[in-house]
Amino acid sequence: MTMTRKHDKITSSANVFGLNLLKILHNKGMKQSVLAGKIGVTQSCLSRWINGRRALHAHQRKKICDVLGIDESDFFRLNGEAEAKEKSLGPLF
């Protein structure tokens, strides 16, 4: 039972990460294959990270942030948090 809860939490976090990464890529007009090439992984590897089927390490997130010019916290904002920040500070991406 504990394993299920832990897995659910990881899956939920991965889903937020994946959805936000897709939104960031869309807003920047960048394809997954282009980002994958810039960070040195295959497009299928990047796709597995986005879909939560593969774990992403901190150094890999940092590479993505460097390429996209964003802060790591942007990956984990929930939609409401992102919208509130956008209203107060302007567009996030």
C-alpha positions in Angstrom: 0.0 0.0 0.0 2.8 2.4 0.8 4.4 1.6 -2.6 1.2 2.6 -4.4 1.1 6.0 -2.6 4.8 6.6 -3.4 4.3 5.6 -7.0 1.2 7.8 -7.3 3.2 10.8 -6.0 6.0 10.2 -8.4 3.6 9.7 -11.3 1.7 12.9 -10.4 4.9 14.9 -10.2 6.1 13.4 -13.5 2.8 14.4 -15.1 3.1 18.0 -13.9 6.7 18.0 -15.2 5.7 16.5 -18.6 2.7 18.8 -19.2 4.7 21.9 -18.2 7.6 20.9 -20.4 5.3 20.4 -23.4 3.7 23.8 -22.7 7.2 25.4 -22.5 8.3 23.7 -25.8 5.1 24.9 -27.5 5.4 28.4 -26.3 9.0 28.6 -27.5 8.2 26.9 -30.8 10.7 24.1 -30.2 10.2 20.5 -31.2 11.0 17.6 -28.8 13.6 16.3 -31.3 15.4 19.7 -31.3 15.5 19.8 -27.5 16.7 16.2 -27.3 19.6 16.9 -29.7 20.6 20.0 -27.7 20.8 18.1 -24.4 22.4 15.0 -25.9 19.6 12.4 -25.6 17.3 10.7 -28.1 13.8 12.0 -28.8 12.4 8.8 -27.4 14.3 9.2 -24.2 12.9 12.8 -23.9 9.4 11.4 -24.7 9.7 8.9 -21.8 10.6 11.7 -19.4 7.6 13.7 -20.6 5.2 10.7 -20.2 6.6 9.8 -16.8 7.9 6.4 -17.9 11.5 7.2 -17.1 13.1 9.0 -14.2 14.8 12.3 -14.9 18.0 13.2 -12.9 18.7 16.7 -11.5 21.6 17.2 -14.0 19.3 16.4 -16.9 16.7 18.9 -15.7 19.5 21.5 -15.4 20.5 20.9 -19.0 16.9 21.3 -20.1 16.6 24.6 -18.1 19.9 25.9 -19.6 18.8 25.2 -23.1 15.3 26.6 -22.6 16.4 29.6 -20.5 14.0 28.8 -17.6 14.1 28.1 -13.9 13.7 24.5 -12.7 10.6 25.4 -10.6 8.8 26.2 -13.9 8.5 22.5 -14.5 6.6 21.8 -11.3 4.1 24.7 -11.1 0.5 23.6 -11.2 -1.7 25.4 -13.7 -3.2 27.7 -11.1 0.2 28.7 -9.7 1.5 29.5 -13.2 -1.6 31.5 -14.0 -1.3 33.5 -10.8 2.4 34.3 -11.3 1.7 35.2 -15.0 -1.0 37.7 -13.9 1.3 39.3 -11.3 4.6 39.2 -13.3 3.6 38.8 -16.9 4.0 35.7 -19.1 6.3 33.0 -17.7 7.6 31.9 -21.0 
